[in-house]
Amino acid sequence: MIKVNSKVTLNMDYLRRLTEAQAVALEQTAEALHSEVQQEQVVPRDTGVLQGVNMFVDFSGSKDGTVSIVHSTPYARRLYYHPEYHFSTEENPNAKGHWFEDWEEGGKYEDFAIRMYEEIYRRLTGL
């Protein structure tokens, strides 16, 4: 019979910094996605309200692992869920309903958020 002893010492300060880096990386990833969506010009645009100041990242839940990109206009939901509308492409040539679909599972940029999060987290932590 082999007897084994081990001692584990946790570096709580380092673990706290890693945990804080998760929230920061999540926030920065959401900001990058927000910018990416605007640059791809997929949000319907008339006066610019829908993708301007009324489209923002809500960081209030970042410590719990949740961030949201919010449209605070009353008509955003209607436009998003009705892609059959004929959106003007004069201002944003790629305007459409379901404008986040390219970044969702199965979309052409589906790995954007994962790659961005990994890149930011590694930069913040040095891992």
CYANA upper distance limits for C-alpha pairs under 8 A (distance plus 0.5 A):
 11 ASN  CA     15 LEU  CA      6.82
 12 MET  CA     16 ARG  CA      6.52
 13 ASP  CA     17 ARG  CA      6.80
 14 TYR  CA     18 LEU  CA      6.75
 15 LEU  CA     19 THR  CA      6.70
 16 ARG  CA     20 GLU  CA      6.67
 17 ARG  CA     21 ALA  CA      6.56
 18 LEU  CA     22 GLN  CA      6.91
 18 LEU  CA    125 THR  CA      7.14
 19 THR  CA     23 ALA  CA      7.45
 20 GLU  CA     24 VAL  CA      6.94
 20 GLU  CA     63 LYS  CA      8.28
 21 ALA  CA     25 ALA  CA      6.38
 21 ALA  CA    121 TYR  CA      6.98
 21 ALA  CA    124 LEU  CA      6.82
 21 ALA  CA    125 THR  CA      7.34
 22 GLN  CA     26 LEU  CA      6.60
 22 GLN  CA    121 TYR  CA      7.11
 23 ALA  CA     27 GLU  CA      6.74
 23 ALA  CA     62 SER  CA      5.87
 23 ALA  CA     63 LYS  CA      5.91
 23 ALA  CA     64 ASP  CA      8.38
 23 ALA  CA     65 GLY  CA      7.12
 24 VAL  CA     28 GLN  CA      6.67
 24 VAL  CA     62 SER  CA      8.31
 25 ALA  CA     29 THR  CA      6.44
 25 ALA  CA    117 TYR  CA      6.36
 25 ALA  CA    120 ILE  CA      6.02
 25 ALA  CA    121 TYR  CA      5.81
 25 ALA  CA    124 LEU  CA      8.14
 26 LEU  CA     30 ALA  CA      6.73
 26 LEU  CA     62 SER  CA      7.34
 26 LEU  CA     65 GLY  CA      7.83
 26 LEU  CA     66 THR  CA      8.47
 26 LEU  CA     67 VAL  CA      7.84
 26 LEU  CA    117 TYR  CA      6.94
 27 GLU  CA     31 GLU  CA      6.83
 27 GLU  CA     59 PHE  CA      6.95
 27 GLU  CA     62 SER  CA      7.12
 27 GLU  CA     67 VAL  CA      7.36
 28 GLN  CA     32 ALA  CA      6.63
 28 GLN  CA    117 TYR  CA      8.37
 28 GLN  CA    120 ILE  CA      7.99
 29 THR  CA     33 LEU  CA      6.68
 29 THR  CA    113 ALA  CA      6.84
 29 THR  CA    116 MET  CA      6.39
 29 THR  CA    117 TYR  CA      5.98
 29 THR  CA    120 ILE  CA      7.97
 30 ALA  CA     34 HIS  CA      6.56
 30 ALA  CA     57 VAL  CA      7.22
 30 ALA  CA     67 VAL  CA      7.43
 30 ALA  CA     68 SER  CA      7.94
 30 ALA  CA     69 ILE  CA      7.75
 30 ALA  CA    113 ALA  CA      8.29
 31 GLU  CA     35 SER  CA      6.70
 31 GLU  CA     57 VAL  CA      7.12
 32 ALA  CA     36 GLU  CA      6.53
 32 ALA  CA    116 MET  CA      8.25
 33 LEU  CA     37 VAL  CA      6.61
 33 LEU  CA    112 PHE  CA      8.33
 33 LEU  CA    113 ALA  CA      7.39
 34 HIS  CA     38 GLN  CA      6.94
 34 HIS  CA     56 PHE  CA      7.97
 34 HIS  CA     57 VAL  CA      7.76
 34 HIS  CA     69 ILE  CA      7.43
 35 SER  CA     39 GLN  CA      6.59
 36 GLU  CA     40 GLU  CA      6.62
 37 VAL  CA     41 GLN  CA      7.04
 37 VAL  CA     42 VAL  CA      7.10
 37 VAL  CA     43 VAL  CA      8.02
 37 VAL  CA     99 TRP  CA      8.38
 37 VAL  CA    100 PHE  CA      7.86
 38 GLN  CA     42 VAL  CA      7.49
 38 GLN  CA     43 VAL  CA      7.59
 38 GLN  CA     51 GLN  CA      7.47
 40 GLU  CA     94 ASN  CA      7.66
 41 GLN  CA     92 ASN  CA      5.36
 41 GLN  CA     93 PRO  CA      6.96
 41 GLN  CA     94 ASN  CA      6.01
 41 GLN  CA     95 ALA  CA      6.74
 42 VAL  CA     92 ASN  CA      6.94
 42 VAL  CA     93 PRO  CA      7.85
 42 VAL  CA     94 ASN  CA      5.13
 42 VAL  CA     95 ALA  CA      4.55
 42 VAL  CA     96 LYS  CA      6.39
 42 VAL  CA     99 TRP  CA      5.98
 43 VAL  CA     50 LEU  CA      7.93
 43 VAL  CA     51 GLN  CA      6.90
 43 VAL  CA     92 ASN  CA      7.58
 43 VAL  CA     94 ASN  CA      8.11
 43 VAL  CA     95 ALA  CA      5.55
 43 VAL  CA     96 LYS  CA      6.89
 43 VAL  CA     97 GLY  CA      8.12
 43 VAL  CA     99 TRP  CA      6.31
 44 PRO  CA     50 LEU  CA      7.89
 44 PRO  CA     51 GLN  CA      8.40
 44 PRO  CA     87 PHE  CA      6.77
 44 PRO  CA     88 SER  CA      7.56
 44 PRO  CA     89 THR  CA      8.08
 44 PRO  CA     92 ASN  CA      7.08
 44 PRO  CA     95 ALA  CA      5.12
 44 PRO  CA     96 LYS  CA      6.58
 44 PRO  CA     97 GLY  CA      8.12
 45 ARG  CA     49 VAL  CA      8.10
 45 ARG  CA     50 LEU  CA      7.25
 45 ARG  CA     51 GLN  CA      7.69
 45 ARG  CA     88 SER  CA      7.89
 45 ARG  CA     89 THR  CA      8.37
 45 ARG  CA     91 GLU  CA      6.51
 45 ARG  CA     92 ASN  CA      6.62
 45 ARG  CA     95 ALA  CA      7.79
 46 ASP  CA     88 SER  CA      8.15
 46 ASP  CA     91 GLU  CA      7.46
 48 GLY  CA     52 GLY  CA      5.98
 49 VAL  CA     53 VAL  CA      7.01
 49 VAL  CA     54 ASN  CA      6.46
 49 VAL  CA     55 MET  CA      8.46
 49 VAL  CA     73 THR  CA      8.41
 50 LEU  CA     54 ASN  CA      6.26
 50 LEU  CA     55 MET  CA      6.72
 50 LEU  CA     71 HIS  CA      7.18
 50 LEU  CA     72 SER  CA      8.47
 50 LEU  CA     73 THR  CA      7.13
 50 LEU  CA     76 ALA  CA      7.40
 51 GLN  CA     55 MET  CA      5.57
 51 GLN  CA     71 HIS  CA      8.15
 54 ASN  CA     70 VAL  CA      8.13
 54 ASN  CA     71 HIS  CA      5.98
 54 ASN  CA     72 SER  CA      5.62
 54 ASN  CA     73 THR  CA      6.88
 55 MET  CA     69 ILE  CA      7.40
 55 MET  CA     70 VAL  CA      5.96
 55 MET  CA     71 HIS  CA      4.97
 55 MET  CA     72 SER  CA      7.03
 56 PHE  CA     69 ILE  CA      6.14
 56 PHE  CA     70 VAL  CA      5.89
 56 PHE  CA     71 HIS  CA      7.24
 57 VAL  CA     67 VAL  CA      7.49
 57 VAL  CA     68 SER  CA      6.14
 57 VAL  CA     69 ILE  CA      4.95
 57 VAL  CA     70 VAL  CA      6.55
 58 ASP  CA     67 VAL  CA      6.22
 58 ASP  CA     68 SER  CA      5.66
 58 ASP  CA     69 ILE  CA      6.69
 58 ASP  CA     70 VAL  CA      7.22
 59 PHE  CA     66 THR  CA      8.06
 59 PHE  CA     67 VAL  CA      5.68
 59 PHE  CA     68 SER  CA      7.53
 60 SER  CA     66 THR  CA      8.46
 60 SER  CA     67 VAL  CA      7.54
 61 GLY  CA     65 GLY  CA      6.88
 61 GLY  CA     66 THR  CA      5.36
 61 GLY  CA     67 VAL  CA      6.29
 62 SER  CA     66 THR  CA      5.37
 62 SER  CA     67 VAL  CA      5.96
 71 HIS  CA     76 ALA  CA      6.78
 72 SER  CA     76 ALA  CA      8.00
 75 TYR  CA     79 LEU  CA      6.84
 76 ALA  CA     80 TYR  CA      6.49
 77 ARG  CA     81 TYR  CA      6.61
 78 ARG  CA     82 HIS  CA      6.63
 79 LEU  CA     83 PRO  CA      7.50
 79 LEU  CA     85 TYR  CA      8.04
 79 LEU  CA     97 GLY  CA      6.49
 80 TYR  CA     96 LYS  CA      8.38
 80 TYR  CA     97 GLY  CA      5.04
 80 TYR  CA     98 HIS  CA      5.45
 80 TYR  CA     99 TRP  CA      7.38
 81 TYR  CA     97 GLY  CA      6.72
 81 TYR  CA     98 HIS  CA      6.72
 82 HIS  CA     97 GLY  CA      6.45
 82 HIS  CA     98 HIS  CA      8.34
 83 PRO  CA     96 LYS  CA      6.64
 83 PRO  CA     97 GLY  CA      4.49
 83 PRO  CA     98 HIS  CA      7.05
 84 GLU  CA     97 GLY  CA      8.05
 85 TYR  CA     97 GLY  CA      8.18
 87 PHE  CA     95 ALA  CA      6.81
 87 PHE  CA     96 LYS  CA      6.75
 88 SER  CA     92 ASN  CA      8.14
 88 SER  CA     93 PRO  CA      8.42
 88 SER  CA     95 ALA  CA      7.60
 89 THR  CA     93 PRO  CA      4.76
 89 THR  CA     94 ASN  CA      6.92
 89 THR  CA     95 ALA  CA      6.29
 95 ALA  CA     99 TRP  CA      7.85
100 PHE  CA    104 GLU  CA      7.12
101 GLU  CA    105 GLU  CA      8.36
101 GLU  CA    107 GLY  CA      6.44
102 ASP  CA    106 GLY  CA      8.13
102 ASP  CA    107 GLY  CA      4.57
102 ASP  CA    108 LYS  CA      5.76
102 ASP  CA    109 TYR  CA      5.96
102 ASP  CA    110 GLU  CA      7.01
103 TRP  CA    107 GLY  CA      5.97
103 TRP  CA    108 LYS  CA      7.28
103 TRP  CA    109 TYR  CA      5.24
103 TRP  CA    110 GLU  CA      4.94
103 TRP  CA    111 ASP  CA      7.83
103 TRP  CA    112 PHE  CA      7.27
103 TRP  CA    113 ALA  CA      8.25
104 GLU  CA    109 TYR  CA      7.88
104 GLU  CA    110 GLU  CA      5.58
105 GLU  CA    110 GLU  CA      5.71
106 GLY  CA    110 GLU  CA      6.64
111 ASP  CA    115 ARG  CA      6.54
112 PHE  CA    116 MET  CA      6.47
113 ALA  CA    117 TYR  CA      6.42
114 ILE  CA    118 GLU  CA      6.66
115 ARG  CA    119 GLU  CA      6.62
116 MET  CA    120 ILE  CA      6.60
117 TYR  CA    121 TYR  CA      6.40
118 GLU  CA    122 ARG  CA      6.51
119 GLU  CA    123 ARG  CA      6.71
120 ILE  CA    124 LEU  CA      6.63
121 TYR  CA    125 THR  CA      6.54
121 TYR  CA    127 LEU  CA      8.44
122 ARG  CA    126 GLY  CA      5.78
122 ARG  CA    127 LEU  CA      5.48
123 ARG  CA    127 LEU  CA      7.89
